[in-house]
Amino acid sequence: MLRILSLTTGLWALQPSTSFAKARIGASLLGYSKATVSHDESGTEYSESTSSIGGFPGVVVGFTASPNIEMGATLAVTSTEAEQAVSYGDGVQATSKVEAHSVEALTYLDYNFNPESTSVFAIGPRVGLLNQKTGDLPDTKGLSYGVAGGLKHFVSESASIDLKAQYLVGTLKQADLEVDLTGISIAAGISIWL
């Protein structure tokens, strides 16, 4: 794959590129995730946190529109045993192991800082939908948004190992309540570039 590079003299040259004008198909393989959902009810703050580590199956489909710009979407479906901590305003806290299920669909627009390198650093916004079911609590669903950054290390021109950290927030619905979401995740995966 070649890209056109403008030289300071005004001449044009051809330079090899590892990430220009390619489609991306990837998979998340493992990681860590923590989500906190909270709301204020009659002056008492209620907070529920879940955290889990292990396999996070998900797919990413993207396209590099220019050497520095990649856009696409991710879909992650998880079902795992998570640690749930419930805190009440008076300091009472209960912790238990629960089943946690979630579906997350996000769109992204990443800026690649060094697209000519074999290790490409990227950062960009995320926006999408989340539906989460934790233990006996009602479904939590709605719009989430945030930022993610990471590294795509190209082991060849058509394959990369991906590391990503993500921070999401949102105002979601849980039964009749409006709840605030804060979530962080760290994931590792692989991508094929076509």
Secondary structure, DSSP 8 states (H G I E B T S, - for coil): -EEEEE-TTS-EEEEE-SSSS-EEEEEEEEEEEEEEEEEEETTEEEEEEEEEEE---EEEEEEEEETTEEEEEEEEEEEEEEEEEEEETTS-EEEEEEEEEEEEEEEEEEEES-TTSSEEEEEEEEEEEEEEEETTS--EEEEEEEEEEEEEEEEETTEEEEEEEEEEEEEEEETTEEEEEEEEEEEEEEEEE-
